[in-house]
Amino acid sequence: MVDSWVNSAERIGADLHVELAGPGGRRAALIRALREAVRGGRLPPGTRLPPYRSLAADLGVARNTVADAYAELVAEGWLTARQGSGTRVADRTEPLRPVQRTPVKAPPRARGPRHDLRQGTPDASSFPRAAWLTSYRRAVQQAPNEVFGPGDPAGRRELREALTEYLARARGVRTEPERIVICSGFAHALRLLFGPGSGLPRGPLAVEAYGLDFHRGLLAAAGVRTTPLPLDADGARVERLDRERAVLLTPAHQFPTGGPLHASRRTAVIDWARARGGVLLEDDYDGEFRYDRKPVGAVQGLDPERVIYLGSVSKSLSPALRLGWMVLPERYVDGVLAAKGEREAWASVLDQLSLADLIVSGAYDRHVRRMRQRYRGRRDRLVEALTAQAPHVEVTGVAAGLHAVLRLPPGTERSALKAAAWQGVALDGLASFRHPATDMTPEDGLVVGYATPPEHAYAAALDALCRILPPPNGRRRPALEWGAP
């Protein structure tokens, strides 16, 4: 029979597993096991071993058995024993027998882009560490004991109350805490909304002709067929809604082409939802960031019973936090909570409390205002660089958000992307966001995320971007000028 012991971290500072096996009794087995642990490197020099009494109790052996084993290993030089310091692994001058392992060849390290201008992420270096740490500490110190046990699938009440006030003030959302469900982001929200039992209308979902392929993939995996709505200068052409009973839009800032949904179309899509018994899913992915226009409120404020409002902190704070929310019509709350489950797919409760504190304290508003100014400055520098070095390239979608669209001459998008890869510039082509079933005429363009690079690298990223753009006539530049092989 093999006995084993796993020591608690509070005793020696690290977990340790010891097996007592083989001939010679338990004393001999313990000596062998400890000697092998030291020789093999599992017990490095300086590691403190548990007291005799603790180890004897855990192993079910006499205290003297452990004391004798320790004494013999001390005599052999494997261990040291000092008054007040306990028994520790000795610093041995002779080399330890190496553990035999099969050599494993390390995989080649992937080379990242020199300049990251991909859309979708904020400047990671701008995360408000001090403010978040203050809110986190305060949240933990003030949290009642029940916070550390099973909670509410809807999310912490503190955060839902803070969001009720903030979204009403900043985005014109009309709701109450009971109609907010916390999730881990937009993708998680889609999985819950289109999972079994959520209560959403079944059938095809209308989406904008340009959007994230990742989201379309999630919907397809859930068995949802998407039908594309064409876009123009006023946003999605909602008059093309047909037999669908649900539509997903980005009304505040169409992704990725830019621009808000026109007021008349906002009204029209609400009228359609009322007439069809349908629902609008409003993706407010970067509604906090607007620069040259009046604030555009949420469509949800026109009819809270016909709109599901979706938001997150992925753009305003960091996608690493995995915090988002759904503001639901009352009839969908129970179904979404049932789809979420009693204890599955929850966002961290402590992060929820920290975000609630960040909002209530005003630190979240201050951070958003500060980042709005910073991103506006970056947007301006992008436009200035293009005006100076590539005046023939039209820049659109820059009145709000964290990205811009550079309209290119027909037939030049693929060449520009090849040149970008050669120069180490990471960005996206407009074609990658196009719905495969749309009948819109394709346009060439680049989607440039100006929030992603750290501040010290932004100027170099803009220079590299301008180098990969096609010339006015759309013809390929010489290799050295164009940046391609």
Secondary structure as a PSIPRED ss2 file (coil, helix, strand):
# PSIPRED VFORMAT (PSIPRED V4.0)

   1 M C   1.000  0.000  0.000
   2 V C   1.000  0.000  0.000
   3 D E   0.000  0.000  1.000
   4 S E   0.000  0.000  1.000
   5 W E   0.000  0.000  1.000
   6 V E   0.000  0.000  1.000
   7 N C   1.000  0.000  0.000
   8 S C   1.000  0.000  0.000
   9 A H   0.000  1.000  0.000
  10 E H   0.000  1.000  0.000
  11 R H   0.000  1.000  0.000
  12 I H   0.000  1.000  0.000
  13 G C   1.000  0.000  0.000
  14 A C   1.000  0.000  0.000
  15 D C   1.000  0.000  0.000
  16 L C   1.000  0.000  0.000
  17 H E   0.000  0.000  1.000
  18 V E   0.000  0.000  1.000
  19 E E   0.000  0.000  1.000
  20 L E   0.000  0.000  1.000
  21 A C   1.000  0.000  0.000
  22 G C   1.000  0.000  0.000
  23 P C   1.000  0.000  0.000
  24 G C   1.000  0.000  0.000
  25 G H   0.000  1.000  0.000
  26 R H   0.000  1.000  0.000
  27 R H   0.000  1.000  0.000
  28 A H   0.000  1.000  0.000
  29 A H   0.000  1.000  0.000
  30 L H   0.000  1.000  0.000
  31 I H   0.000  1.000  0.000
  32 R H   0.000  1.000  0.000
  33 A H   0.000  1.000  0.000
  34 L H   0.000  1.000  0.000
  35 R H   0.000  1.000  0.000
  36 E H   0.000  1.000  0.000
  37 A H   0.000  1.000  0.000
  38 V H   0.000  1.000  0.000
  39 R H   0.000  1.000  0.000
  40 G C   1.000  0.000  0.000
  41 G C   1.000  0.000  0.000
  42 R C   1.000  0.000  0.000
  43 L C   1.000  0.000  0.000
  44 P C   1.000  0.000  0.000
  45 P C   1.000  0.000  0.000
  46 G C   1.000  0.000  0.000
  47 T C   1.000  0.000  0.000
  48 R E   0.000  0.000  1.000
  49 L C   1.000  0.000  0.000
  50 P C   1.000  0.000  0.000
  51 P C   1.000  0.000  0.000
  52 Y H   0.000  1.000  0.000
  53 R H   0.000  1.000  0.000
  54 S H   0.000  1.000  0.000
  55 L H   0.000  1.000  0.000
  56 A H   0.000  1.000  0.000
  57 A H   0.000  1.000  0.000
  58 D H   0.000  1.000  0.000
  59 L H   0.000  1.000  0.000
  60 G C   1.000  0.000  0.000
  61 V C   1.000  0.000  0.000
  62 A C   1.000  0.000  0.000
  63 R H   0.000  1.000  0.000
  64 N H   0.000  1.000  0.000
  65 T H   0.000  1.000  0.000
  66 V H   0.000  1.000  0.000
  67 A H   0.000  1.000  0.000
  68 D H   0.000  1.000  0.000
  69 A H   0.000  1.000  0.000
  70 Y H   0.000  1.000  0.000
  71 A H   0.000  1.000  0.000
  72 E H   0.000  1.000  0.000
  73 L H   0.000  1.000  0.000
  74 V H   0.000  1.000  0.000
  75 A H   0.000  1.000  0.000
  76 E H   0.000  1.000  0.000
  77 G C   1.000  0.000  0.000
  78 W C   1.000  0.000  0.000
  79 L E   0.000  0.000  1.000
  80 T E   0.000  0.000  1.000
  81 A E   0.000  0.000  1.000
  82 R E   0.000  0.000  1.000
  83 Q C   1.000  0.000  0.000
  84 G C   1.000  0.000  0.000
  85 S C   1.000  0.000  0.000
  86 G E   0.000  0.000  1.000
  87 T E   0.000  0.000  1.000
  88 R E   0.000  0.000  1.000
  89 V E   0.000  0.000  1.000
  90 A C   1.000  0.000  0.000
  91 D C   1.000  0.000  0.000
  92 R C   1.000  0.000  0.000
  93 T C   1.000  0.000  0.000
  94 E C   1.000  0.000  0.000
  95 P C   1.000  0.000  0.000
  96 L C   1.000  0.000  0.000
  97 R C   1.000  0.000  0.000
  98 P C   1.000  0.000  0.000
  99 V C   1.000  0.000  0.000
 100 Q C   1.000  0.000  0.000
 101 R C   1.000  0.000  0.000
 102 T C   1.000  0.000  0.000
 103 P C   1.000  0.000  0.000
 104 V C   1.000  0.000  0.000
 105 K C   1.000  0.000  0.000
 106 A C   1.000  0.000  0.000
 107 P C   1.000  0.000  0.000
 108 P C   1.000  0.000  0.000
 109 R C   1.000  0.000  0.000
 110 A C   1.000  0.000  0.000
 111 R C   1.000  0.000  0.000
 112 G C   1.000  0.000  0.000
 113 P C   1.000  0.000  0.000
 114 R C   1.000  0.000  0.000
 115 H E   0.000  0.000  1.000
 116 D E   0.000  0.000  1.000
 117 L C   1.000  0.000  0.000
 118 R C   1.000  0.000  0.000
 119 Q C   1.000  0.000  0.000
 120 G C   1.000  0.000  0.000
 121 T C   1.000  0.000  0.000
 122 P C   1.000  0.000  0.000
 123 D C   1.000  0.000  0.000
 124 A H   0.000  1.000  0.000
 125 S H   0.000  1.000  0.000
 126 S H   0.000  1.000  0.000
 127 F C   1.000  0.000  0.000
 128 P C   1.000  0.000  0.000
 129 R H   0.000  1.000  0.000
 130 A H   0.000  1.000  0.000
 131 A H   0.000  1.000  0.000
 132 W H   0.000  1.000  0.000
 133 L H   0.000  1.000  0.000
 134 T H   0.000  1.000  0.000
 135 S H   0.000  1.000  0.000
 136 Y H   0.000  1.000  0.000
 137 R H   0.000  1.000  0.000
 138 R H   0.000  1.000  0.000
 139 A H   0.000  1.000  0.000
 140 V H   0.000  1.000  0.000
 141 Q H   0.000  1.000  0.000
 142 Q H   0.000  1.000  0.000
 143 A C   1.000  0.000  0.000
 144 P C   1.000  0.000  0.000
 145 N H   0.000  1.000  0.000
 146 E H   0.000  1.000  0.000
 147 V H   0.000  1.000  0.000
 148 F H   0.000  1.000  0.000
 149 G C   1.000  0.000  0.000
 150 P C   1.000  0.000  0.000
 151 G C   1.000  0.000  0.000
 152 D C   1.000  0.000  0.000
 153 P C   1.000  0.000  0.000
 154 A C   1.000  0.000  0.000
 155 G C   1.000  0.000  0.000
 156 R C   1.000  0.000  0.000
 157 R H   0.000  1.000  0.000
 158 E H   0.000  1.000  0.000
 159 L H   0.000  1.000  0.000
 160 R H   0.000  1.000  0.000
 161 E H   0.000  1.000  0.000
 162 A H   0.000  1.000  0.000
 163 L H   0.000  1.000  0.000
 164 T H   0.000  1.000  0.000
 165 E H   0.000  1.000  0.000
 166 Y H   0.000  1.000  0.000
 167 L H   0.000  1.000  0.000
 168 A H   0.000  1.000  0.000
 169 R H   0.000  1.000  0.000
 170 A H   0.000  1.000  0.000
 171 R H   0.000  1.000  0.000
 172 G C   1.000  0.000  0.000
 173 V C   1.000  0.000  0.000
 174 R C   1.000  0.000  0.000
 175 T C   1.000  0.000  0.000
 176 E C   1.000  0.000  0.000
 177 P H   0.000  1.000  0.000
 178 E H   0.000  1.000  0.000
 179 R H   0.000  1.000  0.000
 180 I E   0.000  0.000  1.000
 181 V E   0.000  0.000  1.000
 182 I E   0.000  0.000  1.000
 183 C E   0.000  0.000  1.000
 184 S C   1.000  0.000  0.000
 185 G C   1.000  0.000  0.000
 186 F H   0.000  1.000  0.000
 187 A H   0.000  1.000  0.000
 188 H H   0.000  1.000  0.000
 189 A H   0.000  1.000  0.000
 190 L H   0.000  1.000  0.000
 191 R H   0.000  1.000  0.000
 192 L H   0.000  1.000  0.000
 193 L H   0.000  1.000  0.000
 194 F C   1.000  0.000  0.000
 195 G C   1.000  0.000  0.000
 196 P C   1.000  0.000  0.000
 197 G C   1.000  0.000  0.000
 198 S C   1.000  0.000  0.000
 199 G C   1.000  0.000  0.000
 200 L C   1.000  0.000  0.000
 201 P C   1.000  0.000  0.000
 202 R C   1.000  0.000  0.000
 203 G C   1.000  0.000  0.000
 204 P C   1.000  0.000  0.000
 205 L E   0.000  0.000  1.000
 206 A E   0.000  0.000  1.000
 207 V E   0.000  0.000  1.000
 208 E E   0.000  0.000  1.000
 209 A C   1.000  0.000  0.000
 210 Y E   0.000  0.000  1.000
 211 G C   1.000  0.000  0.000
 212 L C   1.000  0.000  0.000
 213 D H   0.000  1.000  0.000
 214 F H   0.000  1.000  0.000
 215 H H   0.000  1.000  0.000
 216 R H   0.000  1.000  0.000
 217 G H   0.000  1.000  0.000
 218 L H   0.000  1.000  0.000
 219 L H   0.000  1.000  0.000
 220 A H   0.000  1.000  0.000
 221 A H   0.000  1.000  0.000
 222 A C   1.000  0.000  0.000
 223 G C   1.000  0.000  0.000
 224 V C   1.000  0.000  0.000
 225 R C   1.000  0.000  0.000
 226 T E   0.000  0.000  1.000
 227 T E   0.000  0.000  1.000
 228 P E   0.000  0.000  1.000
 229 L E   0.000  0.000  1.000
 230 P C   1.000  0.000  0.000
 231 L E   0.000  0.000  1.000
 232 D E   0.000  0.000  1.000
 233 A C   1.000  0.000  0.000
 234 D C   1.000  0.000  0.000
 235 G E   0.000  0.000  1.000
 236 A E   0.000  0.000  1.000
 237 R C   1.000  0.000  0.000
 238 V H   0.000  1.000  0.000
 239 E H   0.000  1.000  0.000
 240 R H   0.000  1.000  0.000
 241 L C   1.000  0.000  0.000
 242 D C   1.000  0.000  0.000
 243 R C   1.000  0.000  0.000
 244 E C   1.000  0.000  0.000
 245 R C   1.000  0.000  0.000
 246 A E   0.000  0.000  1.000
 247 V E   0.000  0.000  1.000
 248 L E   0.000  0.000  1.000
 249 L E   0.000  0.000  1.000
 250 T C   1.000  0.000  0.000
 251 P C   1.000  0.000  0.000
 252 A C   1.000  0.000  0.000
 253 H C   1.000  0.000  0.000
 254 Q C   1.000  0.000  0.000
 255 F C   1.000  0.000  0.000
 256 P C   1.000  0.000  0.000
 257 T C   1.000  0.000  0.000
 258 G C   1.000  0.000  0.000
 259 G C   1.000  0.000  0.000
 260 P C   1.000  0.000  0.000
 261 L C   1.000  0.000  0.000
 262 H C   1.000  0.000  0.000
 263 A H   0.000  1.000  0.000
 264 S H   0.000  1.000  0.000
 265 R H   0.000  1.000  0.000
 266 R H   0.000  1.000  0.000
 267 T H   0.000  1.000  0.000
 268 A H   0.000  1.000  0.000
 269 V H   0.000  1.000  0.000
 270 I H   0.000  1.000  0.000
 271 D H   0.000  1.000  0.000
 272 W H   0.000  1.000  0.000
 273 A H   0.000  1.000  0.000
 274 R H   0.000  1.000  0.000
 275 A H   0.000  1.000  0.000
 276 R H   0.000  1.000  0.000
 277 G C   1.000  0.000  0.000
 278 G C   1.000  0.000  0.000
 279 V E   0.000  0.000  1.000
 280 L E   0.000  0.000  1.000
 281 L E   0.000  0.000  1.000
 282 E E   0.000  0.000  1.000
 283 D E   0.000  0.000  1.000
 284 D C   1.000  0.000  0.000
 285 Y C   1.000  0.000  0.000
 286 D C   1.000  0.000  0.000
 287 G C   1.000  0.000  0.000
 288 E C   1.000  0.000  0.000
 289 F C   1.000  0.000  0.000
 290 R E   0.000  0.000  1.000
 291 Y C   1.000  0.000  0.000
 292 D C   1.000  0.000  0.000
 293 R C   1.000  0.000  0.000
 294 K C   1.000  0.000  0.000
 295 P C   1.000  0.000  0.000
 296 V C   1.000  0.000  0.000
 297 G C   1.000  0.000  0.000
 298 A C   1.000  0.000  0.000
 299 V H   0.000  1.000  0.000
 300 Q H   0.000  1.000  0.000
 301 G H   0.000  1.000  0.000
 302 L H   0.000  1.000  0.000
 303 D C   1.000  0.000  0.000
 304 P C   1.000  0.000  0.000
 305 E C   1.000  0.000  0.000
 306 R C   1.000  0.000  0.000
 307 V E   0.000  0.000  1.000
 308 I E   0.000  0.000  1.000
 309 Y E   0.000  0.000  1.000
 310 L E   0.000  0.000  1.000
 311 G E   0.000  0.000  1.000
 312 S E   0.000  0.000  1.000
 313 V C   1.000  0.000  0.000
 314 S C   1.000  0.000  0.000
 315 K C   1.000  0.000  0.000
 316 S C   1.000  0.000  0.000
 317 L C   1.000  0.000  0.000
 318 S C   1.000  0.000  0.000
 319 P H   0.000  1.000  0.000
 320 A H   0.000  1.000  0.000
 321 L H   0.000  1.000  0.000
 322 R C   1.000  0.000  0.000
 323 L C   1.000  0.000  0.000
 324 G E   0.000  0.000  1.000
 325 W E   0.000  0.000  1.000
 326 M E   0.000  0.000  1.000
 327 V E   0.000  0.000  1.000
 328 L C   1.000  0.000  0.000
 329 P C   1.000  0.000  0.000
 330 E H   0.000  1.000  0.000
 331 R H   0.000  1.000  0.000
 332 Y H   0.000  1.000  0.000
 333 V H   0.000  1.000  0.000
 334 D H   0.000  1.000  0.000
 335 G H   0.000  1.000  0.000
 336 V H   0.000  1.000  0.000
 337 L H   0.000  1.000  0.000
 338 A H   0.000  1.000  0.000
 339 A H   0.000  1.000  0.000
 340 K H   0.000  1.000  0.000
 341 G C   1.000  0.000  0.000
 342 E C   1.000  0.000  0.000
 343 R C   1.000  0.000  0.000
 344 E C   1.000  0.000  0.000
 345 A C   1.000  0.000  0.000
 346 W C   1.000  0.000  0.000
 347 A C   1.000  0.000  0.000
 348 S C   1.000  0.000  0.000
 349 V H   0.000  1.000  0.000
 350 L H   0.000  1.000  0.000
 351 D H   0.000  1.000  0.000
 352 Q H   0.000  1.000  0.000
 353 L H   0.000  1.000  0.000
 354 S H   0.000  1.000  0.000
 355 L H   0.000  1.000  0.000
 356 A H   0.000  1.000  0.000
 357 D H   0.000  1.000  0.000
 358 L H   0.000  1.000  0.000
 359 I H   0.000  1.000  0.000
 360 V H   0.000  1.000  0.000
 361 S C   1.000  0.000  0.000
 362 G C   1.000  0.000  0.000
 363 A H   0.000  1.000  0.000
 364 Y H   0.000  1.000  0.000
 365 D H   0.000  1.000  0.000
 366 R H   0.000  1.000  0.000
 367 H H   0.000  1.000  0.000
 368 V H   0.000  1.000  0.000
 369 R H   0.000  1.000  0.000
 370 R H   0.000  1.000  0.000
 371 M H   0.000  1.000  0.000
 372 R H   0.000  1.000  0.000
 373 Q H   0.000  1.000  0.000
 374 R H   0.000  1.000  0.000
 375 Y H   0.000  1.000  0.000
 376 R H   0.000  1.000  0.000
 377 G H   0.000  1.000  0.000
 378 R H   0.000  1.000  0.000
 379 R H   0.000  1.000  0.000
 380 D H   0.000  1.000  0.000
 381 R H   0.000  1.000  0.000
 382 L H   0.000  1.000  0.000
 383 V H   0.000  1.000  0.000
 384 E H   0.000  1.000  0.000
 385 A H   0.000  1.000  0.000
 386 L H   0.000  1.000  0.000
 387 T H   0.000  1.000  0.000
 388 A H   0.000  1.000  0.000
 389 Q H   0.000  1.000  0.000
 390 A C   1.000  0.000  0.000
 391 P C   1.000  0.000  0.000
 392 H C   1.000  0.000  0.000
 393 V C   1.000  0.000  0.000
 394 E E   0.000  0.000  1.000
 395 V E   0.000  0.000  1.000
 396 T E   0.000  0.000  1.000
 397 G C   1.000  0.000  0.000
 398 V C   1.000  0.000  0.000
 399 A C   1.000  0.000  0.000
 400 A E   0.000  0.000  1.000
 401 G C   1.000  0.000  0.000
 402 L C   1.000  0.000  0.000
 403 H E   0.000  0.000  1.000
 404 A E   0.000  0.000  1.000
 405 V E   0.000  0.000  1.000
 406 L E   0.000  0.000  1.000
 407 R E   0.000  0.000  1.000
 408 L C   1.000  0.000  0.000
 409 P C   1.000  0.000  0.000
 410 P C   1.000  0.000  0.000
 411 G C   1.000  0.000  0.000
 412 T C   1.000  0.000  0.000
 413 E H   0.000  1.000  0.000
 414 R H   0.000  1.000  0.000
 415 S H   0.000  1.000  0.000
 416 A H   0.000  1.000  0.000
 417 L H   0.000  1.000  0.000
 418 K H   0.000  1.000  0.000
 419 A H   0.000  1.000  0.000
 420 A H   0.000  1.000  0.000
 421 A H   0.000  1.000  0.000
 422 W H   0.000  1.000  0.000
 423 Q H   0.000  1.000  0.000
 424 G C   1.000  0.000  0.000
 425 V E   0.000  0.000  1.000
 426 A E   0.000  0.000  1.000
 427 L C   1.000  0.000  0.000
 428 D E   0.000  0.000  1.000
 429 G E   0.000  0.000  1.000
 430 L H   0.000  1.000  0.000
 431 A H   0.000  1.000  0.000
 432 S H   0.000  1.000  0.000
 433 F H   0.000  1.000  0.000
 434 R E   0.000  0.000  1.000
 435 H C   1.000  0.000  0.000
 436 P C   1.000  0.000  0.000
 437 A C   1.000  0.000  0.000
 438 T C   1.000  0.000  0.000
 439 D C   1.000  0.000  0.000
 440 M C   1.000  0.000  0.000
 441 T C   1.000  0.000  0.000
 442 P C   1.000  0.000  0.000
 443 E C   1.000  0.000  0.000
 444 D C   1.000  0.000  0.000
 445 G E   0.000  0.000  1.000
 446 L E   0.000  0.000  1.000
 447 V E   0.000  0.000  1.000
 448 V E   0.000  0.000  1.000
 449 G E   0.000  0.000  1.000
 450 Y C   1.000  0.000  0.000
 451 A C   1.000  0.000  0.000
 452 T C   1.000  0.000  0.000
 453 P C   1.000  0.000  0.000
 454 P C   1.000  0.000  0.000
 455 E H   0.000  1.000  0.000
 456 H H   0.000  1.000  0.000
 457 A H   0.000  1.000  0.000
 458 Y H   0.000  1.000  0.000
 459 A H   0.000  1.000  0.000
 460 A H   0.000  1.000  0.000
 461 A H   0.000  1.000  0.000
 462 L H   0.000  1.000  0.000
 463 D H   0.000  1.000  0.000
 464 A H   0.000  1.000  0.000
 465 L H   0.000  1.000  0.000
 466 C H   0.000  1.000  0.000
 467 R H   0.000  1.000  0.000
 468 I H   0.000  1.000  0.000
 469 L C   1.000  0.000  0.000
 470 P C   1.000  0.000  0.000
 471 P C   1.000  0.000  0.000
 472 P C   1.000  0.000  0.000
 473 N C   1.000  0.000  0.000
 474 G C   1.000  0.000  0.000
 475 R C   1.000  0.000  0.000
 476 R C   1.000  0.000  0.000
 477 R C   1.000  0.000  0.000
 478 P C   1.000  0.000  0.000
 479 A H   0.000  1.000  0.000
 480 L H   0.000  1.000  0.000
 481 E H   0.000  1.000  0.000
 482 W H   0.000  1.000  0.000
 483 G C   1.000  0.000  0.000
 484 A C   1.000  0.000  0.000
 485 P C   1.000  0.000  0.000
